[in-house]
Amino acid sequence: MPIKIETSFAFTLDQPSDVLLQFEAAAIPEQAIIERNTRMTEAEHCAWVPAQDDIGERIWVRAEGDFEVDYTALVRPQRQLPDLATLARMEPHTMPGEAVQYLFDSRYCQADKFQPFVNSEFGGTEGGARIAAIRDWIAEHFSYEPGTSDARTTALDSFVERRGICRDYAHVLVTLARASTIPARFVACYAPGVEPPDFHAIAEVFLDDPETPGGGTWQLVDATKMADPAETVKIGVGRDAADVSFLTSFGPNNFRRSSVKVTRID
């Protein structure tokens, strides 16, 4: 089923500044870009560059004054979705280089602090079954409360508070997966059914691929349970939210507005 995306946001730069944007659906095998149109205010400099793991692109912009972005796309997700709970964990020494970096702690995800917790809470599970248990535990114990976290909130902060938004849910899931020696990364995405409508964040974990001997597979997991992996459109991936912000400004800026609408097309 195609997914229609309509995104718009605007900000003001009081002086010439560099801004890194990442909001377009990634052109990758697991999702077909049927249509897309990006319109932006004319800038001194504008260049598309590869994003993390070559999933999607970032846009370098150098501009001053009011800047507006309007983006529309029609995307058909077409990823393989095996039963998560049946997937085995890969032994660390068999993991490919692309996955290894996602075992390590990152700015918002201090996994080493959670090893005793995952061993005691999820000790009877492993692999995809553990990830499913972690997802369900977060969904049961956390409250989705906009405005209760900010750009400084870490997974540890969210774990203590037991509340947050999609960004925080994803950080906690990534952290508990890494504490279980399962590679996990942060995914910026679009998905229908997200309330309130906005850019969404979920996790992605690396597990054994039963159809490829010795191979692994990245699988999407949403602890908020708002996004269906079959209908999710990836924007980009990273170690945590710092790697895939839709707007990173290397200078002062005044963010004025944003609007995201994601719908299913029958």
C-alpha positions, -999 to +999 in steps of 0.1 A: +000+000+000+015+034-010+021+059+017+016+097+010+039+121+028+033+159+031+059+178+051+064+215+056+086+235+080+102+269+083+129+286+103+148+319+103+186+324+103+196+358+117+230+355+100+246+335+073+247+299+087+251+263+077+222+240+082+220+202+077+186+189+068+173+153+066+136+149+059+133+130+025+123+094+023+154+072+017+157+056-018+165+021-006+154-014-018+129-019+010+108+011-001+101+023-036+099+061-042+070+065-067+068+103-066+087+130-047+089+168-049+112+190-027+108+227-027+131+250-007+138+287-004+167+297-027+200+295-007+236+306-012+246+269-012+226+237-014+240+201-018+228+166-012+252+143+005+250+106+016+236+100+051+246+075+078+251+040+064+242+053+029+205+052+040+189+084+026+206+117+021+213+149+040+211+183+025+237+210+033+222+245+031+239+278+037+214+306+039+203+337+058+169+350+067+136+331+063+139+296+050+110+273+041+108+236+031+079+218+014+082+181+007+057+156-008+063+120-017+045+088-025+063+057-012+056+020-013+072+000+016+082-035+004+104-049+032+105-085+044+088-089+078+095-122+095+081-130+129+104-110+152+101-134+181+115-163+160+147-146+150+179-157+167+206-135+181+239-134+162+270-142+181+292-110+183+322-126+165+299-134+135+286-099+130+295-078+100+313-045+104+281-025+096+264-039+127+293-037+152+292+000+157+256-003+170+267-024+199+285+006+215+272+033+238+264+066+222+254+101+233+219+093+244+221+055+248+244+044+277+238+006+273+266-005+298+245+009+327+216-014+318+233-049+316+222-059+351+186-048+344+182-067+311+197-098+327+173-098+356+142-086+337+146-105+304+169-133+314+147-160+301+146-146+266+171-141+238+173-128+202+141-115+187+120-129+216+140-106+239+135-076+216+097-083+216+097-086+254+117-053+257+092-036+233+062-048+252+078-039+286+084-003+274+049+000+260+035-012+293+056+008+317+060+042+299+035+070+293+036+089+260+036+125+272+047+153+248+066+181+264+082+160+291+116+156+275+140+178+254+172+175+234+192+167+265+171+138+277+190+105+276+177+069+277+187+068+314+166+099+321+136+084+303+140+051+321+139+069+354+109+091+345+090+063+327+076+088+302+085+107+270+078+108+233+088+085+204+124+097+205+127+086+241+109+053+236+133+046+207+164+055+228+153+032+256+147+003+232+180+008+215+198+010+248+182-022+263+189-041+230+226-031+230+228-040+267+216-075+255+245-076+229+221-070+200+230-043+176+204-015+175+201+018+158+178+048+158+155+053+128+139+085+118+108+078+097+073+086+086+043+064+095+005+067+093-013+065+126+012+085+146-005+108+171+001+137+172+012+136+135+049+144+133+083+130+123+085+097+140+113+077+157+116+040+162+144+014+166+159-012+143+177-043+155+201-067+138+193-104+142+201-136+124+185-140+090+170-175+087+169-173+049+206-163+045+231-187+063+255-167+083+237-134+074+218-109+094+187-088+090+177-053+103+141-053+117+121-023+127+106-022+162+083+005+176+079+006+214+051+032+211+032+006+189+019+034+167+040+025+136+034-007+116+068-018+101+049-027+069+038+009+065+068+027+078+089+049+055+126+054+066+142+088+064+176+077+079+193+058+107+220+066+133+235+057+166+208+079+183+187+110+176+218+132+172+226+115+139+193+119+122+177+151+133+156+166+105+173+200+112+208+206+126+218+242+126+255+253+129+245+288+140+215+305+158+181+298+143+145+305+151+123+275+143+089+289+133+066+260+123+063+224+111+036+202+097+037+165+089+008+145+073+012+108+065-017+089+049-024+055+034-034+055-003-058+026-012 
